[in-house]
């Protein structure tokens, strides 16, 4: 019986051990197993191993690389403007680090992170080699003559081309965006700030260089009121030459032969003409709009002409009994008056120092010659003459009518003799010489078609420059370098200013639409 009692006691103790010791162990084990299955236990352990990593990224020149991507597994960050990045929420231990930036070779490296902060130091990204274009061509031409320009200074950002008969050529150009600059003395700079070079780029758009200089023109774009404007030879950069005042008008501008001053008429004085309008007066202004100067103290002026050297302005004014000739010195701003003569035609010599004019003195007809300051006047012909023109050699050509016959003459000032010359087409009389004296320009009307022509100074080797057929006569202006001519076109379709090269190969080019006010004054 005693043995049974001892056995029962042992069983009872074993049950208590099972109940109070083994069972909790099993329960805890199952709980841990469940948490592990749900991932909670791993997170708890990771929390005990939390780490932060700091990196500094530069390029090969040791300059900070901004917006570089810093990757630790699924955790991604980026560098700031100083090339720094701090990435948190990382797990201590072995990690795969990846650094990436467009245009650079990626960097991948295994790092070991400890708990807390980790300064991984500086990493250098090397630029990835860009795709290159083996050859890119570019042609540069003169806008007016349409001829190639081979000595321009051309850059594609920091790249320079070589030049051959086929144009400019860049070699081994990396794909990307560039700034194209083309410059040459005597021309406006050409700048294209953003030129994209792609893998399929083989040729850049043609560049047309425009010569420096300006045209002046009249326009009524300001509320119907006439004003004087200026523009580049290709019609760009249009702007007021002088600001128009209120309801008054500026009109009929003439650019001087040296192209640094402009003559125009204006009612800006505000003096009534007694008929509801205002009296116009002559003004001269520099081509940059400065030094506005009143030329005439009286209105009623017509037939204003620049001397070929730009030093004088000749004009006539009708004063109820005669048409008086005046010569204004642009430098001294003084006016000389040929008061004893009733003048109806005049022309300056090539150097601007002399003037020839035809008209009446005391009711007697004649052709006269004088200094431009109205001194040294002498009579050189007793006939009524027209179409005065100085030749390249300094002689005076003109025509006169006798009965039904037209006679052509040339007066030699060195010998004082007049000779009869062969009769050129009448529309060649009044031609203007180029600044270099090598060409004559004139408007010829043939079969009702008015176009610009040039010839040698002797009238030979004629070349037709335009086929527009509506060129205005008397409005020609030579370029300072004698390479092109500016002229006006008047038709039912347009009133515009054009230019044309003297090479005979390039097309005439329209510069700008204009108003065209003939005559320079009215009222007295």
URWO-V838454 format. One line per field, one symbol per residue. psi: psi as a letter, one per 40 degrees, with the letter a starting at -180 (. if undefined). burial: 1 if it has 9 or more other ideal C-beta (glycine too) atoms within 8 Angstrom, else 0. A space follows every 50 residues. Layout:
psi=???
burial=???
This chain:
psi=dddddddddddddddddddedddddddddddddddddeeddddddddefh ihhhihhiadefiihifihhhgbehhaiiadeeihhhafihiahihhhhi hheihihhihihhiiaihheahihhhhihiiihdhhihihihddefiihe fihhigbeiiiihadeaihiifhihahihhhhiiheihihhhdhhhhiee hehiiihhhhiiiiiiihifegfehhihiiiideeifhihdihihbeiih ifihhidefeihhiiieedfhieefeaihiiiihiieeeifhhhdheiaf iifhhiideeeihiiihhfddihhhihhhddefihihgeehhieiiiiid eeeihhiiaihfehiihihiieffifhiheieihiigihhideeihiiii hhbeihihihhhddeeihihiihihdeeheihiideeeihiihhhhfehh ihiiiideeifihhdifdefhhiefihiideeeihhiihhiddihihiii ieeediiihhdiiiighiieiii.
burial=00000000000000001100001000000001001100001000010011 11111111100001110111110010011000111010011100111111 10010010001010000101001110100000100111111111110010 01011100101000001111001110011111010010010000101000 10010011111011111111000011111111111000011101000111 11111110101111111110001000011111111110100100110011 11011111111111111110001111111100001101001110111111 01011111111000011111110100101110101111111000111111 10000011111110000100100100111111111000111111000001 11111110100011110100110001111101111111100000111111 110001011111011110011010
